[in-house]
Amino acid sequence: MHMIALRLDVPPGEHVAPADVTALLRVHFVPDDRIEHLWAHSATGSVDLAFFLLADIEAEALLTARAACQRAIERTPRFTHWRLRDS
């Protein structure tokens, strides 16, 4: 299992509870993502995420977590202006 940390940039003045973020993201996970757990912490201007994935190598886990996150951003109207931060 690998833990992957990602950060979402949130538009100014917008705040979402961590439980809501995880629920909105989880809707877009697919079994092939092999995401076992997701933790979120929201702060002003960002949401920190920790994905726990079953993957053979860390690079695969990173690519999967980023793809799952990007998929959720693209498919969730509430996330229209949110961005996945590059590293």
C-alpha angles and dihedrals in degrees: 000000000000131000116218122190119207134170129215119205110223125202116257114276094017119117130173126184113250092241090055092049093052092046092050092048096045092058088070099046117110127203091252089062088070091205108167100179140004127199124189135190120186126207134164107302098359149051120215116212132194115196120194109202138176104233136141095232134023094238090058090049091051093050091047094049092048092047093049091048093047091048090054092048092052094047101041116080091204089060095051094119098032118108134201106235117234106240 
